[in-house]
Amino acid sequence: MGLNMKEKKAVIRETAARYQKAEKKGKTKILDEYIELTKYNRKYASWILRNWGKAVFIRIKGKLVKLVAGEIKNKKRRNKPKKYNHTVLKAIIKIWYIFDCMCGKRLAPALRSMLPILLKYDEIDVSDEVVEKLKTISPATIDRMLSGEKKKICFKSRSYTKPGTMLKHQIPIRTFSDWDEDKPGFLELDLVGHDGGNTRGDFAYTLNATDVNSGWTEMRAVKNRAQKWVFEALLDIKQSIPFKVLGIDSDNGSEFINAQLKRYCEAQSITFTRSRPYRKNDNCFVEQKNNSIIRNTVGYLRYDTEEELRIINELYNSLRLLVNFFYPSMKLINKTRIGSKVKRKYDIPKTPCQRLLKSDSVSSSLKQKLKAQFDKLNPAALKRTVTKLQNRLIKLVKTKQTLMEFVI
């Protein structure tokens, strides 16, 4: 392992003075020793030793520039006043928590469209000057301002997929020809377990359904992963989704790969496909929502009582409105491989509701219905409801754990 830059500079300081005073034969010997130590090119090494500590004039773009080899320049700090002061930071932090701690690239466009709503319901009390700053703030500035707040938050996962029956050979593996992903209606399904690290006995699961085109997401908690409860939850989700379900894609778990769901899809003319075994990225859209929505909201605790199940579903009633009407997401447009690197290009962040409103496949009557529903919603009030239910859920789990410790 060679010398680092600090060590090389120390060697130059000691060697340059001897080199400049030495005769020709002595200089050759010193130069050979210096090259052996630093591994520099001979011509560059001799230039460094010859000019160390001296003023050198170099012509750059027609102008003579004075350089002093070995001089450490102190970077001058600009005495530029801060544009975004503590008042702006305070407002950003409050809005950031309302929008579930999303990144700056998603929060910046959300700020511009959602600020009028927050001001309408008096959720933030800021001056007109601060409002204008919030409308023009960049994603990078948001992330930089929130860096300290992000360090205070620290949000692991377990797979519960068990192979289905031989029936899976009758359900095709999803290919791009099966689905028309340019219009809403094709859902990816997955189950998220809430075992708290203890897989014994029954515990709650969350059925997550995500539309590939719009990102519309619906969640339902079920008491266990029996196909009866999963099927009932799926029917309930189908009633809540504002558009017609055209296709579903699941993993190879027995809760999805069963005759009941297959018969239902055939009767309803719904395309039913499955992912390849052990390829989680086949269902990348729903897998991403498992973490960003479900895990970030209900965490990794164990939920196994009827009361906890009821509270989780009540929480999801408010969370689904926040996610689908107010939380923007980015979609990958294309990716290009350049050597060993992959360059990805994303679209402008939009909420699932905004994507549906801009879709040519959605009827005008449905668009009017979505607009009317959006006008009645207050994101800050919905977030307070979610937080209140989260606290009740944590309190229930802690009480249950205390009772179990007492019994033991």
N, C-alpha and C positions, 0 to 999 in steps of 0.2 A: 504494500500500500504506500503510495507516494505522499509527498507533503501536501498539506492543504494550503489555501491561499494566504492565510495569516502567517504560516510558517515560511512560505516562499518569500513574503515581503520582509520578514525578519532576516532571512538569508541575504536578500538583496542589500539591505541596509549595511550589513557587516562586510559584504563582499565588494560593493560598488566603490567604497572609499579606497580599498587596497588596489582595486583594478585601475582606477583613474591615476594613481600615483606610480604604478609599476611600469617597468620597461617592457619592450615588446615580447621578450621571451617569458617574462613573468606574467604578462597579460594572457598569453596563450595557455599557460598552466592554470591560472585562476579561472579562465573561461571554460576549460575542460572540466574542472571540478564543479563549476556552477551548473553546466549542462547535465552532468551526471546526477546532481542532486534534484534539479527541477524538471528534467526531461524536456526543456524548451528547445525550439529550433535554434541552431547556432547563430543565424543572422539576427533573430529577434533577441536572443540572450545578450549578444554583444551590444546591440542598440540600447537595451535596458541598462546595462552596467556603465556604458559610456555616457548616458544622459541622465542618470539618476541624480535628482536634486538640482538639475539645470533647467533653465528656461528654453523651451524649444518652440519655434514658430512653424506652424503648419498651415498651408493654404487650403481652406475648405470653401467650396463654391465661390472661388475668386477672392475670398477675404482671408487675410492673415490672422490666425488665431494663436494666442500665446498659451502654451501648455507647460506645466512644470511636472516632470516625471517624478513620481513618488509623493506628490502633494495630495493630501487628503482634503477634499473639498467638503465643507459643511453645507448640507442642503438647507437652503433658506425656506423657512416656513412662511406661507402666505397668511397675512393677517386679514383673511377674508371672513366677514361675518357669516354666521350660520344662517342658512335659509330656513331650515326646519328646526325650530327651537323645542323647548321642553313641552310647550302647549300642544304642538303638533304630535310629538312623541306620545303624550298621554292619550290623545285622541286615537292615534294609530293602534296603540296597545288595546284599548277598549274595543275598537272595531275588529281587531285581529281575533280577540277571544269570541266575539259574536259570530264571526265567520269560521270558527273551529280551527284556529291557528294554521290557516293555509299559507302557502308560500307566496312570496312577493309577486311572481308572475301571474298568479291567479287572483291575488288580492287587489292589484292595481286596477284591472278592468272592473272588478266588482265594486270598488270604491266609487268609480265614476258613475255607475248606474244605480247603486244602492244608497248613495248619500242622501238624495232627496227623500227617500223613504224613512231613513233614520232621523232626518230633521223633521219630517212630517209628524212622527210619533214622539218627538222630543227625547230621543234615545241618546243623543249627544248634544252638549251645549257648548258650541264654539262660535267664534266670530266669523264674519264673512271672509276675512283675510285668511283664516285657517282653512275654511272650506275651499277656497281657491287653490291653496297649497296642496290640499288633499286630492284635488282633482288632477293636479299636474305631477304629482310625485311619481318617480320611476320605480319599477320592481326592485332594482338593485339597491336603491336608497331605502326602500321598505325593509328589505332583508338585513341591511347594515344597521338600521335603527333598532330592529327587533332582535339582534344577535344576543344581547344580554338577557332578554326575556326568554328566548328559546332555550338557553342553558338551564333555566329553572325547571324545564319540563323534560321528562324522560318517559317515554312510553314503553314475544317469543312465540313458535306456534306449533301446534301439534296436528298431525294428520289423522282424520277419523274415517277415511275412505276404506271400506271393505269391499272386496270384489263382489260384483253381482253374480247372478246365475248364468247358465249357458244362454239365457235369453239375450244377452248382450250381442251375440253373433247375429241376431235378427235386427239389431239397431245399428245403422251404419255409422261409421266414424265420420265426423264432420269434415266436409271439403268446401272450398269456396264456391263450387258450382251449386251446392245445395241451398245456399243462402243468398239473398239479395240484401247486402248490408248497407245499401244506399237508402233504405227506407226503414222507419221504426217498426218494431214488432218481433224481432228475433232476439230471444233472451238467453243469457248464460245463467245457469243455476249452480249453487254450491251450498254446502252446510258448514257452519262454523260452530264448533263445540265449546261449551262453557263448563269445563270440568274442574278448573282451578288447580290442575296438576294431579288430581285424583280421578282415575278413570273407572273406579268401581261404582256399580249401581247405575241408576238412571240420573241423568242431568240434562239440562236444557240445551237446545241447539237453536241457531238462527238460520232460517232459510233465506238466502240472498239471491235475488233475481235482478240482473242488470241488462238493460237494452244496449246492444252493441252500437247502434247508430246514434242515439241521442244521449246515452249515458243515464237514462232514467233508472232509478234504483228503488226497489221495494224490499223491505225486510219484515219477516214474521218469526217470532219465537215459538218453538214447539217443545213439548215436554221431554221427548226423546226422538231418536232417529227412525222410529217405526214408520213404515211406508204410509200407514193410515193418516198419521198427523202431518206428514210431509205433503201428502196429496191434498188434504184439506187446506193447508196453508197455501199451496200453489193455486188452488181454486179461488181463495180469498184474494191473492195477489192479482190474479187474472181479472177479477172484478174491479180492483182499484186502479189498474193501469189505464190511462186515458185512451190508448190506442188498441187496436186489435192485435192479439198475439198470433204471429204467423209461424214461429218456430222456437223450439227450445233445445238447448245443448247442455249436457250435464257431464259429470265425471262418471266413473264406472261403478259407483257405490250402489248397493242393493236398494237403497231408499229411492233411487231414481230408475234403475234398470229393473223394472217389474212389469208384469202383465197388465196390471190395472192402469198405469200411466200410459203404456203403449196403446191399449184399447181406446183410452180417452183421446189421445192425440190423433189416432186414425179416424175416430168418429167426428172430431172437430176440424179435420183437415189441417192439423198442425204438424209441421216438419219436426221430427224427433231425431236428434243425432247425439252422439257421445264423443268425448275426447279420447285420445290414445292413452292407454294405461301408462301411468308414471310420467306423464307429460303435463305438468301443471300449467305451463305457459300456453297450452291450447285454449285454456279458459282465462286468458290474461286479464280481460276486462272485469270479470267478477272477482278474480283473485285480488286485484288491486283495491276494489271496494271493500273486500273483507277486512283489509288492514286500515285503510284511510277512514272508513265510516264505522264499521262494527267494532273492531278492536279498540279504536281510539275513543269510542263512546262507552261501551260496557266493559272494556278491559279483559282481564284474564282470571277473574274470580269464578268460584263455583256457584252456579244457580241451579237448584234442584227442588224448589218448593213452588206450590201453586201461586203464592203471593208474589214471589220474585218473577215468575213467568208473566203474571198480569201486569206488573210494573214495567217490565221490559217492553211488552207490546204497547203499553200506553206511551212509553218513551218513543218507540218507533213511529207512532202516529204523528208526533211533532217533528221528529228527525227527518222523516221522508219529505215533509214540506220544505224544510230548510235545505236539504240536499238537492231536491229537484227544482226548486224555484229560486234559490239564492246562492248556492255554492257552484261557481264556475269550474270547469275542468278543461284540460287541453287534450286534443286528439292528435295522434301521430299521422302526419300527412304522407311522409316518405322517409326512407333512410338510405344513405349512400355509403358504401364502404370505400374508404381511401386508404389503401395499404392495410395497416393493422387497426385503423380507427374507423368507427362507424359514426357518420354525421347524421343526426336526426333533425327533422324539421316538423314543428308542431303548428297547429292552427291557432287563431286568437281564442283565448279562454272564453267559453260560453257556458251558461247553465243548461241543464237538460231541457228546461222550459223554453229557453231561447232557441235551442236547436230545433225543437218541434215547431215553434212559430215560424221558422225560416224554411221548414221542409215543404217541398211541393207535394209530398205524399200525404200530408195531413189536411183534413177538410177545414174549410173556413169556419164551420160551426164549432168544431173542436178548438180551433184557435181562439175564437171569441170566449169560449168557456174557460180556457186556460188564463186568458187575460183578466177575466172577471174574478177568478179565484186569486190570481196574483195581487190584484188591487186591494184585496181584503186582508192580506197577510202582513204581519209585522215580524221581521226576522229576529229582532232583539227579544220580543216577547216569547217567541218560539224557543230561542236559546235559553231563556230563563226557565221555561218549563222543562226543557231537557236537563238542565243543571239540577233543578229541584228533584226530579225523578232519579237522577244519578246519585244524589246524596241519600235519598230514601233507600235506594238499592244497596248502597255501601253499608248503611246503618243496619239493614236487615241481615246482611251477610255477617257483619261483625257480631251482632246479637246472637246469631245462630252458632258462630264459632265459639263464643263465650259459653253458651249453654252446653255445647259438646265437650269443651274442656272441663266444665264443672262435673258433668256426668262421668267422664273418664277418671 
